[in-house]
Amino acid sequence: LQKVHGLKGLATHLGADLEVLRTTFNDYNRAAEAGLDAFNRTVFPESHWPVEHDEDFYVGEVVPVIHYTMGGIAIDTDGRVLADMNGSVIPGLYAIGEASGGVH
């Protein structure tokens, strides 16, 4: 993470237009105050708003990765948990996501 100061510092770091960021954060603050945004989100934790134009921001790059359980739950192609090495399944038990070595 890198610390940048204010919207101008954030815009410079991201290579973004300052006015676009200003509009975006102003829209977010108004939505948080109203309790509803354009995406129908209704939860705005108090510590996350209002976004002040002169506050510090912490910027980092997030990229998708593949996680594996490295020997975790064995499943068949339908996601059913295998009971043994012979391929018999445990009825009604399924595993998905990281528990089965999937992508998330």
CNS distance restraints for C-alpha pairs under 8 A (distance, minus, plus):
assign (resid   1 and name CA) (resid  58 and name CA) 5.92 0.50 0.50
assign (resid   1 and name CA) (resid  59 and name CA) 5.30 0.50 0.50
assign (resid   1 and name CA) (resid  60 and name CA) 4.59 0.50 0.50
assign (resid   1 and name CA) (resid  61 and name CA) 7.88 0.50 0.50
assign (resid   2 and name CA) (resid  58 and name CA) 5.44 0.50 0.50
assign (resid   2 and name CA) (resid  59 and name CA) 5.20 0.50 0.50
assign (resid   2 and name CA) (resid  60 and name CA) 6.46 0.50 0.50
assign (resid   3 and name CA) (resid  56 and name CA) 6.64 0.50 0.50
assign (resid   3 and name CA) (resid  57 and name CA) 5.73 0.50 0.50
assign (resid   3 and name CA) (resid  58 and name CA) 4.53 0.50 0.50
assign (resid   3 and name CA) (resid  59 and name CA) 6.39 0.50 0.50
assign (resid   4 and name CA) (resid   9 and name CA) 5.45 0.50 0.50
assign (resid   4 and name CA) (resid  10 and name CA) 5.93 0.50 0.50
assign (resid   4 and name CA) (resid  13 and name CA) 7.56 0.50 0.50
assign (resid   4 and name CA) (resid  56 and name CA) 5.71 0.50 0.50
assign (resid   4 and name CA) (resid  57 and name CA) 5.32 0.50 0.50
assign (resid   4 and name CA) (resid  58 and name CA) 6.31 0.50 0.50
assign (resid   4 and name CA) (resid  59 and name CA) 7.40 0.50 0.50
assign (resid   5 and name CA) (resid   9 and name CA) 5.19 0.50 0.50
assign (resid   5 and name CA) (resid  10 and name CA) 6.79 0.50 0.50
assign (resid   5 and name CA) (resid  54 and name CA) 6.72 0.50 0.50
assign (resid   5 and name CA) (resid  55 and name CA) 6.11 0.50 0.50
assign (resid   5 and name CA) (resid  56 and name CA) 4.39 0.50 0.50
assign (resid   5 and name CA) (resid  57 and name CA) 6.16 0.50 0.50
assign (resid   6 and name CA) (resid  10 and name CA) 6.25 0.50 0.50
assign (resid   6 and name CA) (resid  52 and name CA) 7.95 0.50 0.50
assign (resid   6 and name CA) (resid  53 and name CA) 5.47 0.50 0.50
assign (resid   6 and name CA) (resid  54 and name CA) 4.12 0.50 0.50
assign (resid   6 and name CA) (resid  55 and name CA) 5.05 0.50 0.50
assign (resid   6 and name CA) (resid  56 and name CA) 5.61 0.50 0.50
assign (resid   6 and name CA) (resid  57 and name CA) 6.96 0.50 0.50
assign (resid   7 and name CA) (resid  11 and name CA) 5.96 0.50 0.50
assign (resid   7 and name CA) (resid  18 and name CA) 6.83 0.50 0.50
assign (resid   7 and name CA) (resid  21 and name CA) 7.09 0.50 0.50
assign (resid   7 and name CA) (resid  22 and name CA) 7.10 0.50 0.50
assign (resid   7 and name CA) (resid  53 and name CA) 5.37 0.50 0.50
assign (resid   7 and name CA) (resid  54 and name CA) 6.49 0.50 0.50
assign (resid   7 and name CA) (resid  55 and name CA) 7.79 0.50 0.50
assign (resid   8 and name CA) (resid  12 and name CA) 6.15 0.50 0.50
assign (resid   8 and name CA) (resid  18 and name CA) 6.16 0.50 0.50
assign (resid   9 and name CA) (resid  13 and name CA) 6.09 0.50 0.50
assign (resid  10 and name CA) (resid  14 and name CA) 6.08 0.50 0.50
assign (resid  10 and name CA) (resid  16 and name CA) 8.00 0.50 0.50
assign (resid  10 and name CA) (resid  57 and name CA) 7.01 0.50 0.50
assign (resid  11 and name CA) (resid  15 and name CA) 5.64 0.50 0.50
assign (resid  11 and name CA) (resid  16 and name CA) 4.74 0.50 0.50
assign (resid  11 and name CA) (resid  17 and name CA) 6.05 0.50 0.50
assign (resid  11 and name CA) (resid  18 and name CA) 5.33 0.50 0.50
assign (resid  11 and name CA) (resid  21 and name CA) 7.09 0.50 0.50
assign (resid  12 and name CA) (resid  16 and name CA) 6.60 0.50 0.50
assign (resid  16 and name CA) (resid  20 and name CA) 7.54 0.50 0.50
assign (resid  16 and name CA) (resid  21 and name CA) 7.38 0.50 0.50
assign (resid  17 and name CA) (resid  21 and name CA) 6.51 0.50 0.50
assign (resid  18 and name CA) (resid  22 and name CA) 6.15 0.50 0.50
assign (resid  19 and name CA) (resid  23 and name CA) 6.07 0.50 0.50
assign (resid  20 and name CA) (resid  24 and name CA) 6.08 0.50 0.50
assign (resid  21 and name CA) (resid  25 and name CA) 6.12 0.50 0.50
assign (resid  22 and name CA) (resid  26 and name CA) 6.05 0.50 0.50
assign (resid  22 and name CA) (resid  53 and name CA) 7.57 0.50 0.50
assign (resid  23 and name CA) (resid  27 and name CA) 6.00 0.50 0.50
assign (resid  24 and name CA) (resid  28 and name CA) 6.20 0.50 0.50
assign (resid  25 and name CA) (resid  29 and name CA) 6.12 0.50 0.50
assign (resid  25 and name CA) (resid  51 and name CA) 6.42 0.50 0.50
assign (resid  26 and name CA) (resid  30 and name CA) 6.25 0.50 0.50
assign (resid  26 and name CA) (resid  51 and name CA) 7.86 0.50 0.50
assign (resid  27 and name CA) (resid  31 and name CA) 6.12 0.50 0.50
assign (resid  28 and name CA) (resid  32 and name CA) 6.03 0.50 0.50
assign (resid  28 and name CA) (resid  37 and name CA) 7.36 0.50 0.50
assign (resid  29 and name CA) (resid  33 and name CA) 6.16 0.50 0.50
assign (resid  29 and name CA) (resid  49 and name CA) 6.32 0.50 0.50
assign (resid  29 and name CA) (resid  50 and name CA) 5.27 0.50 0.50
assign (resid  29 and name CA) (resid  51 and name CA) 6.52 0.50 0.50
assign (resid  30 and name CA) (resid  34 and name CA) 6.18 0.50 0.50
assign (resid  31 and name CA) (resid  35 and name CA) 5.83 0.50 0.50
assign (resid  31 and name CA) (resid  36 and name CA) 5.28 0.50 0.50
assign (resid  31 and name CA) (resid  37 and name CA) 4.80 0.50 0.50
assign (resid  31 and name CA) (resid  38 and name CA) 7.91 0.50 0.50
assign (resid  32 and name CA) (resid  36 and name CA) 6.45 0.50 0.50
assign (resid  32 and name CA) (resid  37 and name CA) 7.17 0.50 0.50
assign (resid  32 and name CA) (resid  42 and name CA) 7.85 0.50 0.50
assign (resid  32 and name CA) (resid  43 and name CA) 7.89 0.50 0.50
assign (resid  32 and name CA) (resid  44 and name CA) 5.65 0.50 0.50
assign (resid  32 and name CA) (resid  49 and name CA) 7.04 0.50 0.50
assign (resid  32 and name CA) (resid  50 and name CA) 7.69 0.50 0.50
assign (resid  35 and name CA) (resid  41 and name CA) 7.80 0.50 0.50
assign (resid  35 and name CA) (resid  42 and name CA) 5.19 0.50 0.50
assign (resid  35 and name CA) (resid  43 and name CA) 6.96 0.50 0.50
assign (resid  35 and name CA) (resid  44 and name CA) 7.13 0.50 0.50
assign (resid  36 and name CA) (resid  40 and name CA) 5.73 0.50 0.50
assign (resid  36 and name CA) (resid  41 and name CA) 5.54 0.50 0.50
assign (resid  36 and name CA) (resid  42 and name CA) 4.77 0.50 0.50
assign (resid  36 and name CA) (resid  43 and name CA) 7.84 0.50 0.50
assign (resid  37 and name CA) (resid  41 and name CA) 5.45 0.50 0.50
assign (resid  37 and name CA) (resid  42 and name CA) 6.96 0.50 0.50
assign (resid  44 and name CA) (resid  48 and name CA) 6.87 0.50 0.50
assign (resid  44 and name CA) (resid  49 and name CA) 7.35 0.50 0.50
assign (resid  45 and name CA) (resid  49 and name CA) 7.23 0.50 0.50
assign (resid  51 and name CA) (resid  55 and name CA) 7.66 0.50 0.50
assign (resid  64 and name CA) (resid 104 and name CA) 7.94 0.50 0.50
assign (resid  65 and name CA) (resid 103 and name CA) 7.50 0.50 0.50
assign (resid  65 and name CA) (resid 104 and name CA) 7.85 0.50 0.50
assign (resid  66 and name CA) (resid 102 and name CA) 7.19 0.50 0.50
assign (resid  66 and name CA) (resid 103 and name CA) 5.26 0.50 0.50
assign (resid  66 and name CA) (resid 104 and name CA) 7.18 0.50 0.50
assign (resid  67 and name CA) (resid  98 and name CA) 6.34 0.50 0.50
assign (resid  67 and name CA) (resid 101 and name CA) 6.19 0.50 0.50
assign (resid  67 and name CA) (resid 102 and name CA) 6.78 0.50 0.50
assign (resid  67 and name CA) (resid 103 and name CA) 6.48 0.50 0.50
assign (resid  67 and name CA) (resid 104 and name CA) 7.90 0.50 0.50
assign (resid  68 and name CA) (resid  98 and name CA) 6.37 0.50 0.50
assign (resid  68 and name CA) (resid  99 and name CA) 7.92 0.50 0.50
assign (resid  68 and name CA) (resid 100 and name CA) 7.43 0.50 0.50
assign (resid  68 and name CA) (resid 101 and name CA) 4.07 0.50 0.50
assign (resid  68 and name CA) (resid 102 and name CA) 6.68 0.50 0.50
assign (resid  69 and name CA) (resid  73 and name CA) 7.73 0.50 0.50
assign (resid  69 and name CA) (resid  98 and name CA) 6.53 0.50 0.50
assign (resid  69 and name CA) (resid  99 and name CA) 6.22 0.50 0.50
assign (resid  69 and name CA) (resid 100 and name CA) 6.66 0.50 0.50
assign (resid  69 and name CA) (resid 101 and name CA) 5.15 0.50 0.50
assign (resid  70 and name CA) (resid 101 and name CA) 7.47 0.50 0.50
assign (resid  72 and name CA) (resid  99 and name CA) 6.62 0.50 0.50
assign (resid  72 and name CA) (resid 100 and name CA) 6.56 0.50 0.50
assign (resid  72 and name CA) (resid 101 and name CA) 7.46 0.50 0.50
assign (resid  73 and name CA) (resid  81 and name CA) 6.88 0.50 0.50
assign (resid  73 and name CA) (resid  82 and name CA) 7.81 0.50 0.50
assign (resid  73 and name CA) (resid  95 and name CA) 7.32 0.50 0.50
assign (resid  73 and name CA) (resid  99 and name CA) 6.33 0.50 0.50
assign (resid  73 and name CA) (resid 100 and name CA) 5.51 0.50 0.50
assign (resid  74 and name CA) (resid  81 and name CA) 5.93 0.50 0.50
assign (resid  74 and name CA) (resid  82 and name CA) 5.58 0.50 0.50
assign (resid  74 and name CA) (resid 100 and name CA) 6.68 0.50 0.50
assign (resid  75 and name CA) (resid  79 and name CA) 5.27 0.50 0.50
assign (resid  75 and name CA) (resid  80 and name CA) 5.21 0.50 0.50
assign (resid  75 and name CA) (resid  81 and name CA) 4.48 0.50 0.50
assign (resid  75 and name CA) (resid  82 and name CA) 5.28 0.50 0.50
assign (resid  75 and name CA) (resid  94 and name CA) 7.70 0.50 0.50
assign (resid  75 and name CA) (resid  95 and name CA) 6.94 0.50 0.50
assign (resid  75 and name CA) (resid 100 and name CA) 6.93 0.50 0.50
assign (resid  76 and name CA) (resid  80 and name CA) 5.54 0.50 0.50
assign (resid  76 and name CA) (resid  81 and name CA) 6.79 0.50 0.50
assign (resid  76 and name CA) (resid  82 and name CA) 6.79 0.50 0.50
assign (resid  76 and name CA) (resid  87 and name CA) 7.67 0.50 0.50
assign (resid  79 and name CA) (resid  94 and name CA) 5.41 0.50 0.50
assign (resid  79 and name CA) (resid  95 and name CA) 5.70 0.50 0.50
assign (resid  79 and name CA) (resid  96 and name CA) 6.51 0.50 0.50
assign (resid  80 and name CA) (resid  89 and name CA) 6.26 0.50 0.50
assign (resid  80 and name CA) (resid  90 and name CA) 7.16 0.50 0.50
assign (resid  80 and name CA) (resid  91 and name CA) 7.80 0.50 0.50
assign (resid  80 and name CA) (resid  92 and name CA) 7.58 0.50 0.50
assign (resid  80 and name CA) (resid  93 and name CA) 5.97 0.50 0.50
assign (resid  80 and name CA) (resid  94 and name CA) 4.40 0.50 0.50
assign (resid  80 and name CA) (resid  95 and name CA) 6.45 0.50 0.50
assign (resid  81 and name CA) (resid  89 and name CA) 5.67 0.50 0.50
assign (resid  81 and name CA) (resid  90 and name CA) 5.87 0.50 0.50
assign (resid  81 and name CA) (resid  93 and name CA) 5.77 0.50 0.50
assign (resid  81 and name CA) (resid  94 and name CA) 5.24 0.50 0.50
assign (resid  81 and name CA) (resid  95 and name CA) 6.12 0.50 0.50
assign (resid  82 and name CA) (resid  87 and name CA) 5.77 0.50 0.50
assign (resid  82 and name CA) (resid  88 and name CA) 5.69 0.50 0.50
assign (resid  82 and name CA) (resid  89 and name CA) 4.32 0.50 0.50
assign (resid  82 and name CA) (resid  90 and name CA) 6.06 0.50 0.50
assign (resid  83 and name CA) (resid  87 and name CA) 6.96 0.50 0.50
assign (resid  83 and name CA) (resid  88 and name CA) 5.59 0.50 0.50
assign (resid  83 and name CA) (resid  89 and name CA) 5.12 0.50 0.50
assign (resid  83 and name CA) (resid  90 and name CA) 5.50 0.50 0.50
assign (resid  84 and name CA) (resid  88 and name CA) 6.10 0.50 0.50
assign (resid  84 and name CA) (resid  89 and name CA) 7.62 0.50 0.50
assign (resid  95 and name CA) (resid  99 and name CA) 6.30 0.50 0.50
assign (resid  95 and name CA) (resid 100 and name CA) 5.87 0.50 0.50
assign (resid  96 and name CA) (resid 100 and name CA) 5.34 0.50 0.50
assign (resid  96 and name CA) (resid 101 and name CA) 7.94 0.50 0.50
assign (resid  96 and name CA) (resid 102 and name CA) 6.85 0.50 0.50
assign (resid  97 and name CA) (resid 101 and name CA) 6.43 0.50 0.50
assign (resid  97 and name CA) (resid 102 and name CA) 4.63 0.50 0.50
assign (resid  97 and name CA) (resid 103 and name CA) 6.23 0.50 0.50
assign (resid  97 and name CA) (resid 104 and name CA) 6.23 0.50 0.50
assign (resid  98 and name CA) (resid 102 and name CA) 5.07 0.50 0.50
assign (resid  98 and name CA) (resid 103 and name CA) 6.75 0.50 0.50
assign (resid  98 and name CA) (resid 104 and name CA) 7.03 0.50 0.50
